[in-house]
Amino acid sequence: MFNIFIYALKCLRAAFIFLLSATCAGLLKPAGPDATFAMENKAEKYEARARILAGSVEKNFFDKASGMLHNNSSNWFTPSGCWDVTALLTMYTKLAEIDGKYIKDADRAIYALGFYGRATPGGGFSAYTGAWTIFQNASNGDVYYDDNMWVGRDLVKLYRITGDKKYLDRAIVIADMIIAEGWTGLDEDMFTQKFGRAPGGPLGGFYWRSDHVSLHVCSNGPAIQFLTMLSSDADNGKGDTYLEYAKKCYRFLTYLERDNGVFWDLMSFHKDADNNITGINRCDGASFSYNSGTPISSAAELYKLTGDAAYLADAIRWARSADAFFAKESAVPGVKTFTDLPWFREILLMGYIDLYEFDADALGYIENMESAINYGYENHRLNGVLGYNKNMIPRNWVNGFADEEEKKSGIALEQIPCAGIYASLAMFY
Protein backbone atom coordinates (compact mmCIF):
# COMPACT_ATOMS: atom_id res chain seq x y z
CA MET A 1 0.00 0.00 0.00
CA PHE A 2 2.85 2.35 0.77
CA ASN A 3 4.24 1.94 -2.75
CA ILE A 4 0.84 2.69 -4.28
CA PHE A 5 0.46 5.79 -2.08
CA ILE A 6 3.88 7.07 -3.16
CA TYR A 7 3.00 6.37 -6.76
CA ALA A 8 -0.20 8.44 -6.48
CA LEU A 9 1.74 11.35 -5.05
CA LYS A 10 4.20 11.14 -7.92
CA CYS A 11 1.36 11.20 -10.42
CA LEU A 12 0.11 14.48 -8.93
CA ARG A 13 3.63 15.84 -9.03
CA ALA A 14 3.93 14.83 -12.68
CA ALA A 15 0.77 16.74 -13.60
CA PHE A 16 2.08 19.89 -11.93
CA ILE A 17 5.48 19.56 -13.59
CA PHE A 18 3.94 18.98 -17.00
CA LEU A 19 1.93 22.19 -16.79
CA LEU A 20 4.88 24.10 -15.47
CA SER A 21 7.25 22.86 -18.15
CA ALA A 22 4.74 23.57 -20.91
CA THR A 23 4.51 27.23 -19.92
CA CYS A 24 8.17 27.67 -19.04
CA ALA A 25 9.82 25.72 -21.82
CA GLY A 26 11.50 28.84 -23.09
CA LEU A 27 13.47 29.06 -19.87
CA LEU A 28 15.17 25.70 -20.45
CA LYS A 29 18.69 26.56 -21.55
CA PRO A 30 22.16 25.11 -21.50
CA ALA A 31 24.07 25.50 -18.30
CA GLY A 32 27.25 26.37 -20.19
CA PRO A 33 30.80 25.33 -19.38
CA ASP A 34 31.35 23.64 -16.07
CA ALA A 35 33.43 26.34 -14.36
CA THR A 36 32.87 25.00 -10.85
CA PHE A 37 34.70 21.77 -11.56
CA ALA A 38 37.31 23.01 -14.06
CA MET A 39 40.03 20.95 -12.37
CA GLU A 40 43.38 19.81 -13.67
CA ASN A 41 42.83 16.37 -12.20
CA LYS A 42 40.65 14.43 -14.63
CA ALA A 43 39.67 11.81 -12.07
CA GLU A 44 38.31 14.45 -9.70
CA LYS A 45 36.57 16.36 -12.48
CA TYR A 46 34.89 13.28 -13.89
CA GLU A 47 33.89 12.00 -10.46
CA ALA A 48 32.22 15.35 -9.79
CA ARG A 49 30.37 15.16 -13.09
CA ALA A 50 29.29 11.59 -12.39
CA ARG A 51 27.84 12.66 -9.05
CA ILE A 52 26.06 15.64 -10.60
CA LEU A 53 24.47 13.55 -13.34
CA ALA A 54 23.54 10.79 -10.90
CA GLY A 55 21.79 13.42 -8.80
CA SER A 56 19.89 14.52 -11.89
CA VAL A 57 18.82 10.92 -12.51
CA GLU A 58 17.46 10.68 -8.98
CA LYS A 59 15.59 13.98 -9.24
CA ASN A 60 14.09 13.33 -12.65
CA PHE A 61 13.61 9.56 -12.85
CA PHE A 62 14.21 7.50 -9.72
CA ASP A 63 12.01 7.63 -6.64
CA LYS A 64 14.06 5.95 -3.93
CA ALA A 65 11.17 5.75 -1.49
CA SER A 66 9.00 3.58 -3.73
CA GLY A 67 11.77 1.97 -5.76
CA MET A 68 10.15 3.12 -9.00
CA LEU A 69 12.21 4.22 -11.99
CA HIS A 70 10.36 6.21 -14.64
CA ASN A 71 11.24 6.22 -18.30
CA ASN A 72 10.30 9.83 -19.07
CA SER A 73 11.17 12.79 -16.85
CA SER A 74 7.96 14.66 -17.75
CA ASN A 75 5.65 11.65 -17.36
CA TRP A 76 5.74 9.80 -14.06
CA PHE A 77 2.74 7.61 -14.89
CA THR A 78 4.66 4.75 -16.53
CA PRO A 79 7.51 2.80 -14.92
CA SER A 80 10.62 2.04 -16.95
CA GLY A 81 11.40 -1.39 -18.28
CA CYS A 82 13.78 -3.75 -16.54
CA TRP A 83 16.54 -2.75 -18.99
CA ASP A 84 16.52 0.81 -17.63
CA VAL A 85 16.87 -0.43 -14.05
CA THR A 86 19.86 -2.56 -15.03
CA ALA A 87 21.50 0.66 -16.26
CA LEU A 88 20.69 2.28 -12.92
CA LEU A 89 22.36 -0.59 -11.07
CA THR A 90 25.45 -0.24 -13.28
CA MET A 91 25.62 3.48 -12.50
CA TYR A 92 25.45 2.92 -8.75
CA THR A 93 27.87 -0.02 -8.88
CA LYS A 94 30.48 2.17 -10.55
CA LEU A 95 29.90 4.99 -8.08
CA ALA A 96 30.22 2.48 -5.24
CA GLU A 97 33.68 1.57 -6.52
CA ILE A 98 34.57 5.26 -6.09
CA ASP A 99 32.70 5.94 -2.86
CA GLY A 100 31.29 3.25 -0.58
CA LYS A 101 28.32 5.40 0.37
CA TYR A 102 26.72 4.45 -2.95
CA ILE A 103 26.42 0.80 -1.87
CA LYS A 104 23.08 1.73 -0.29
CA ASP A 105 21.96 3.18 -3.61
CA ALA A 106 23.02 0.03 -5.44
CA ASP A 107 20.88 -1.90 -2.96
CA ARG A 108 17.97 0.42 -3.78
CA ALA A 109 18.41 -0.37 -7.46
CA ILE A 110 18.40 -4.10 -6.65
CA TYR A 111 15.20 -3.54 -4.66
CA ALA A 112 13.73 -1.71 -7.67
CA LEU A 113 14.58 -4.72 -9.84
CA GLY A 114 12.34 -6.78 -7.55
CA PHE A 115 9.32 -5.23 -9.26
CA TYR A 116 10.38 -7.20 -12.35
CA GLY A 117 11.20 -10.35 -10.39
CA ARG A 118 9.77 -13.76 -11.17
CA ALA A 119 9.32 -15.90 -8.08
CA THR A 120 9.81 -19.64 -7.67
CA PRO A 121 6.77 -21.69 -6.59
CA GLY A 122 8.10 -21.40 -3.05
CA GLY A 123 8.23 -17.62 -3.25
CA GLY A 124 11.97 -17.15 -3.81
CA PHE A 125 13.59 -15.22 -6.64
CA SER A 126 14.19 -17.06 -9.92
CA ALA A 127 14.70 -14.45 -12.67
CA TYR A 128 14.08 -10.88 -13.79
CA THR A 129 11.40 -10.34 -16.43
CA GLY A 130 10.50 -7.40 -18.63
CA ALA A 131 7.12 -6.83 -16.93
CA TRP A 132 6.75 -4.34 -14.07
CA THR A 133 4.37 -5.10 -11.22
CA ILE A 134 3.38 -3.17 -8.11
CA PHE A 135 4.41 -6.22 -6.05
CA GLN A 136 7.92 -7.52 -5.49
CA ASN A 137 8.78 -10.80 -7.27
CA ALA A 138 5.34 -11.13 -8.83
CA SER A 139 6.08 -10.69 -12.55
CA ASN A 140 5.11 -13.40 -14.99
CA GLY A 141 6.24 -11.81 -18.26
CA ASP A 142 8.94 -12.87 -20.69
CA VAL A 143 12.44 -13.29 -19.32
CA TYR A 144 15.02 -11.29 -21.26
CA TYR A 145 18.21 -13.17 -20.55
CA ASP A 146 20.46 -10.22 -21.33
CA ASP A 147 18.76 -8.13 -18.61
CA ASN A 148 19.71 -10.84 -16.14
CA MET A 149 23.28 -10.94 -17.44
CA TRP A 150 23.79 -7.20 -16.94
CA VAL A 151 22.57 -7.57 -13.37
CA GLY A 152 24.73 -10.64 -12.78
CA ARG A 153 27.86 -8.84 -13.94
CA ASP A 154 27.24 -5.96 -11.52
CA LEU A 155 26.45 -8.34 -8.66
CA VAL A 156 29.88 -9.94 -9.08
CA LYS A 157 31.44 -6.47 -8.98
CA LEU A 158 29.46 -5.56 -5.85
CA TYR A 159 30.65 -8.77 -4.22
CA ARG A 160 34.23 -7.85 -5.05
CA ILE A 161 33.76 -4.33 -3.67
CA THR A 162 32.04 -5.34 -0.42
CA GLY A 163 32.79 -9.01 0.20
CA ASP A 164 29.09 -9.40 1.01
CA LYS A 165 28.00 -12.87 -0.08
CA LYS A 166 24.41 -11.81 -0.75
CA TYR A 167 25.54 -10.37 -4.09
CA LEU A 168 27.46 -13.51 -5.05
CA ASP A 169 24.54 -15.75 -4.10
CA ARG A 170 22.15 -13.80 -6.33
CA ALA A 171 24.69 -13.82 -9.18
CA ILE A 172 24.92 -17.62 -8.93
CA VAL A 173 21.13 -17.95 -9.06
CA ILE A 174 21.11 -15.86 -12.24
CA ALA A 175 23.94 -17.85 -13.83
CA ASP A 176 22.24 -21.17 -13.13
CA MET A 177 18.95 -19.81 -14.45
CA ILE A 178 20.31 -18.58 -17.79
CA ILE A 179 22.12 -21.89 -18.32
CA ALA A 180 19.05 -23.95 -17.45
CA GLU A 181 16.56 -21.85 -19.42
CA GLY A 182 18.38 -19.87 -22.09
CA TRP A 183 21.21 -22.09 -23.30
CA THR A 184 21.27 -24.16 -26.46
CA GLY A 185 24.10 -26.36 -27.68
CA LEU A 186 25.02 -25.99 -31.34
CA ASP A 187 26.28 -28.56 -33.84
CA GLU A 188 29.95 -28.07 -34.79
CA ASP A 189 29.54 -29.63 -38.26
CA MET A 190 26.60 -27.33 -39.02
CA PHE A 191 28.81 -24.29 -38.42
CA THR A 192 31.77 -25.73 -40.29
CA GLN A 193 29.64 -26.38 -43.37
CA LYS A 194 27.83 -23.05 -43.26
CA PHE A 195 30.80 -20.78 -42.64
CA GLY A 196 33.72 -22.78 -44.00
CA ARG A 197 35.68 -22.89 -40.75
CA ALA A 198 35.51 -25.18 -37.75
CA PRO A 199 34.74 -23.69 -34.34
CA GLY A 200 37.69 -25.46 -32.71
CA GLY A 201 35.62 -27.08 -30.00
CA PRO A 202 32.09 -27.40 -28.61
CA LEU A 203 29.94 -24.31 -29.02
CA GLY A 204 26.54 -23.00 -28.04
CA GLY A 205 24.75 -19.81 -27.14
CA PHE A 206 22.09 -18.05 -25.13
CA TYR A 207 18.76 -17.04 -26.56
CA TRP A 208 17.75 -13.40 -26.19
CA ARG A 209 14.50 -14.11 -24.38
CA SER A 210 12.26 -16.91 -23.22
CA ASP A 211 10.51 -17.44 -26.58
CA HIS A 212 13.81 -18.94 -27.88
CA VAL A 213 13.71 -17.47 -31.39
CA SER A 214 17.25 -16.32 -32.14
CA LEU A 215 20.72 -15.92 -30.62
CA HIS A 216 21.89 -12.31 -30.24
CA VAL A 217 25.22 -10.69 -29.51
CA CYS A 218 23.48 -8.85 -26.67
CA SER A 219 22.68 -12.16 -24.94
CA ASN A 220 26.05 -13.77 -25.56
CA GLY A 221 28.63 -11.01 -25.19
CA PRO A 222 27.56 -10.15 -21.63
CA ALA A 223 27.08 -13.83 -20.79
CA ILE A 224 30.73 -14.53 -21.57
CA GLN A 225 31.91 -11.63 -19.43
CA PHE A 226 29.56 -12.49 -16.56
CA LEU A 227 30.33 -16.20 -16.49
CA THR A 228 34.07 -15.65 -16.84
CA MET A 229 34.04 -13.20 -13.93
CA LEU A 230 31.84 -15.50 -11.86
CA SER A 231 34.09 -18.51 -12.52
CA SER A 232 36.79 -16.86 -10.38
CA ASP A 233 34.49 -16.11 -7.44
CA ALA A 234 31.88 -18.87 -7.38
CA ASP A 235 31.94 -20.87 -4.14
CA ASN A 236 29.49 -23.55 -5.27
CA GLY A 237 31.99 -25.80 -7.03
CA LYS A 238 30.81 -24.67 -10.49
CA GLY A 239 33.57 -22.22 -11.37
CA ASP A 240 35.04 -24.46 -14.06
CA THR A 241 31.56 -25.15 -15.43
CA TYR A 242 30.81 -21.44 -15.79
CA LEU A 243 34.12 -20.92 -17.58
CA GLU A 244 33.40 -23.76 -20.01
CA TYR A 245 30.03 -22.24 -20.90
CA ALA A 246 31.78 -18.90 -21.48
CA LYS A 247 34.29 -20.52 -23.85
CA LYS A 248 31.59 -22.38 -25.80
CA CYS A 249 29.61 -19.16 -26.07
CA TYR A 250 32.70 -17.28 -27.25
CA ARG A 251 33.24 -19.76 -30.08
CA PHE A 252 29.70 -19.07 -31.25
CA LEU A 253 30.08 -15.29 -30.90
CA THR A 254 32.99 -15.18 -33.33
CA TYR A 255 30.66 -16.29 -36.13
CA LEU A 256 28.71 -13.04 -35.74
CA GLU A 257 31.72 -10.86 -36.58
CA ARG A 258 31.25 -8.99 -39.84
CA ASP A 259 33.95 -8.42 -42.46
CA ASN A 260 34.54 -4.91 -41.09
CA GLY A 261 35.24 -6.18 -37.56
CA VAL A 262 31.97 -5.11 -35.92
CA PHE A 263 29.07 -7.48 -35.26
CA TRP A 264 25.77 -8.52 -36.69
CA ASP A 265 22.93 -8.20 -34.19
CA LEU A 266 21.79 -11.85 -34.28
CA MET A 267 21.80 -15.24 -35.90
CA SER A 268 18.52 -16.86 -36.91
CA PHE A 269 17.91 -20.56 -37.50
CA HIS A 270 15.67 -23.03 -39.25
CA LYS A 271 13.55 -24.86 -36.67
CA ASP A 272 11.30 -27.92 -36.57
CA ALA A 273 7.81 -28.08 -35.06
CA ASP A 274 9.30 -28.52 -31.58
CA ASN A 275 11.54 -25.43 -31.93
CA ASN A 276 14.67 -27.53 -32.30
CA ILE A 277 17.40 -26.04 -34.51
CA THR A 278 17.73 -27.90 -37.82
CA GLY A 279 19.95 -25.45 -39.69
CA ILE A 280 21.43 -21.96 -39.75
CA ASN A 281 19.38 -19.34 -41.57
CA ARG A 282 21.54 -16.21 -41.57
CA CYS A 283 23.31 -13.50 -39.61
CA ASP A 284 21.17 -10.39 -39.54
CA GLY A 285 20.48 -6.98 -38.04
CA ALA A 286 22.27 -3.68 -37.61
CA SER A 287 25.60 -3.20 -35.85
CA PHE A 288 25.32 -1.54 -32.44
CA SER A 289 28.21 -0.19 -30.40
CA TYR A 290 27.36 -2.24 -27.31
CA ASN A 291 27.56 -5.36 -29.45
CA SER A 292 31.21 -4.53 -29.94
CA GLY A 293 31.72 -3.47 -26.33
CA THR A 294 30.76 -6.78 -24.72
CA PRO A 295 32.87 -8.93 -27.06
CA ILE A 296 35.89 -6.71 -26.31
CA SER A 297 35.29 -6.98 -22.55
CA SER A 298 34.68 -10.73 -22.82
CA ALA A 299 37.85 -11.35 -24.80
CA ALA A 300 39.85 -9.25 -22.33
CA GLU A 301 38.38 -11.18 -19.37
CA LEU A 302 39.18 -14.52 -20.97
CA TYR A 303 42.70 -13.41 -21.84
CA LYS A 304 43.26 -12.19 -18.28
CA LEU A 305 42.09 -15.53 -16.88
CA THR A 306 43.60 -17.97 -19.38
CA GLY A 307 46.56 -16.16 -20.93
CA ASP A 308 45.47 -17.36 -24.39
CA ALA A 309 46.81 -14.71 -26.81
CA ALA A 310 44.05 -15.48 -29.35
CA TYR A 311 41.53 -13.75 -27.09
CA LEU A 312 43.70 -10.64 -26.87
CA ALA A 313 44.17 -10.55 -30.65
CA ASP A 314 40.39 -10.63 -31.09
CA ALA A 315 39.85 -7.86 -28.54
CA ILE A 316 42.44 -5.61 -30.19
CA ARG A 317 40.93 -6.12 -33.65
CA TRP A 318 37.37 -5.59 -32.44
CA ALA A 319 38.27 -2.39 -30.57
CA ARG A 320 40.12 -0.90 -33.54
CA SER A 321 37.18 -1.77 -35.82
CA ALA A 322 34.60 -0.38 -33.39
CA ASP A 323 36.36 2.97 -33.10
CA ALA A 324 36.62 3.25 -36.87
CA PHE A 325 32.95 2.36 -37.32
CA PHE A 326 31.19 4.18 -34.46
CA ALA A 327 33.31 7.30 -33.80
CA LYS A 328 32.28 9.59 -36.67
CA GLU A 329 33.72 12.93 -37.70
CA SER A 330 31.70 15.93 -36.54
CA ALA A 331 31.48 19.62 -37.41
CA VAL A 332 33.48 20.39 -34.26
CA PRO A 333 37.22 20.11 -34.92
CA GLY A 334 38.84 17.37 -32.87
CA VAL A 335 35.54 15.99 -31.51
CA LYS A 336 34.00 12.75 -32.72
CA THR A 337 30.28 12.10 -32.65
CA PHE A 338 28.33 8.96 -31.70
CA THR A 339 24.78 8.51 -32.90
CA ASP A 340 23.34 5.47 -31.14
CA LEU A 341 21.91 5.19 -27.64
CA PRO A 342 24.18 6.54 -24.84
CA TRP A 343 23.74 3.24 -22.97
CA PHE A 344 25.26 1.45 -25.97
CA ARG A 345 28.19 3.88 -25.89
CA GLU A 346 28.73 3.23 -22.19
CA ILE A 347 29.12 -0.51 -22.82
CA LEU A 348 31.56 0.19 -25.66
CA LEU A 349 33.63 2.48 -23.44
CA MET A 350 33.77 -0.23 -20.78
CA GLY A 351 35.19 -2.57 -23.43
CA TYR A 352 37.91 -0.08 -24.33
CA ILE A 353 38.81 0.40 -20.66
CA ASP A 354 38.94 -3.36 -20.07
CA LEU A 355 41.29 -3.69 -23.03
CA TYR A 356 43.59 -0.79 -22.13
CA GLU A 357 45.38 -2.88 -19.51
CA PHE A 358 46.77 -4.96 -22.38
CA ASP A 359 46.73 -2.55 -25.35
CA ALA A 360 47.85 1.07 -25.05
CA ASP A 361 46.17 1.93 -28.37
CA ALA A 362 42.83 1.72 -26.57
CA LEU A 363 43.59 5.11 -25.02
CA GLY A 364 42.83 6.82 -28.32
CA TYR A 365 39.43 5.13 -28.51
CA ILE A 366 38.67 6.17 -24.93
CA GLU A 367 39.67 9.74 -25.66
CA ASN A 368 37.34 9.89 -28.66
CA MET A 369 34.36 9.14 -26.44
CA GLU A 370 35.71 11.31 -23.64
CA SER A 371 35.93 14.38 -25.86
CA ALA A 372 32.42 13.80 -27.22
CA ILE A 373 30.67 13.55 -23.86
CA ASN A 374 32.71 16.48 -22.53
CA TYR A 375 31.46 18.61 -25.40
CA GLY A 376 27.88 17.69 -24.60
CA TYR A 377 28.33 18.33 -20.88
CA GLU A 378 30.13 21.65 -21.29
CA ASN A 379 27.99 23.10 -24.07
CA HIS A 380 24.50 21.61 -23.80
CA ARG A 381 23.85 20.72 -20.15
CA LEU A 382 20.52 22.17 -18.96
CA ASN A 383 19.92 24.63 -16.13
CA GLY A 384 16.33 23.43 -15.87
CA VAL A 385 13.27 25.09 -14.36
CA LEU A 386 12.93 24.96 -10.57
CA GLY A 387 15.23 21.95 -10.69
CA TYR A 388 13.17 20.16 -13.34
CA ASN A 389 15.42 18.56 -15.98
CA LYS A 390 18.45 20.22 -14.41
CA ASN A 391 21.81 18.83 -15.53
CA MET A 392 20.43 16.70 -18.34
CA ILE A 393 22.57 16.45 -21.47
CA PRO A 394 21.35 15.58 -24.96
CA ARG A 395 21.42 12.20 -26.65
CA ASN A 396 23.52 13.80 -29.40
CA TRP A 397 26.43 15.17 -27.39
CA VAL A 398 27.84 17.26 -30.23
CA ASN A 399 24.77 18.67 -31.99
CA GLY A 400 22.74 19.21 -28.82
CA PHE A 401 19.03 18.84 -28.13
CA ALA A 402 16.90 18.27 -31.21
CA ASP A 403 14.09 20.55 -29.99
CA GLU A 404 12.34 21.92 -26.90
CA GLU A 405 10.40 18.68 -26.48
CA GLU A 406 13.62 16.72 -26.02
CA LYS A 407 14.63 19.18 -23.30
CA LYS A 408 11.31 18.71 -21.49
CA SER A 409 11.08 14.96 -21.86
CA GLY A 410 14.35 13.38 -20.85
CA ILE A 411 14.68 9.61 -21.29
CA ALA A 412 16.14 7.54 -18.47
CA LEU A 413 18.16 5.25 -20.72
CA GLU A 414 19.78 8.31 -22.30
CA GLN A 415 20.64 10.09 -19.03
CA ILE A 416 21.64 7.26 -16.65
CA PRO A 417 24.52 6.05 -18.87
CA CYS A 418 26.07 9.53 -19.01
CA ALA A 419 26.65 9.38 -15.25
CA GLY A 420 28.02 5.86 -15.73
CA ILE A 421 30.39 7.01 -18.45
CA TYR A 422 31.82 9.73 -16.24
CA ALA A 423 32.19 7.26 -13.37
CA SER A 424 34.12 4.94 -15.71
CA LEU A 425 36.36 7.81 -16.82
CA ALA A 426 36.94 8.87 -13.21
CA MET A 427 38.14 5.37 -12.28
CA PHE A 428 40.21 5.08 -15.47
CA TYR A 429 42.13 8.28 -14.83
Secondary structure, DSSP 8 states (H G I E B T S, - for coil): -HHHHHHHHHHHHHHHHHHHHHHHGGG--B--S--TT--S-HHHHHHHHHHHHHHHHHHHTEETTTTEEEEETTEEEEE--HHHHHHHHHHHHHHHHH-GGGHHHHHHHHHHHGGGEEE-TTS-EEEE-S---SSTT---S--BHHHHHHHHHHHHHHHHHH--HHHHHHHHHHHHHHHHHHEEEE-HHHHHHHHSS--SS-EEEEBSBTT---EEGGGTHHHHHHHHHHHHH--SS-HHHHHHHHHHHHHHHGGGB-TTSSB-SEEEEEE-TTS-EEEEEEEES---THHHHHHHHHHHHHHHHH--HHHHHHHHHHHHHHHHHH-EE-SSTT-EE--S-HHHHHHHHHHHHHHHTT-TTHHHHHHHHHHHHHHHHHHH-B--BTTBTTT---SSTTT--SSHHHHHS-BHHHHHHHHHHHHHHHHH-
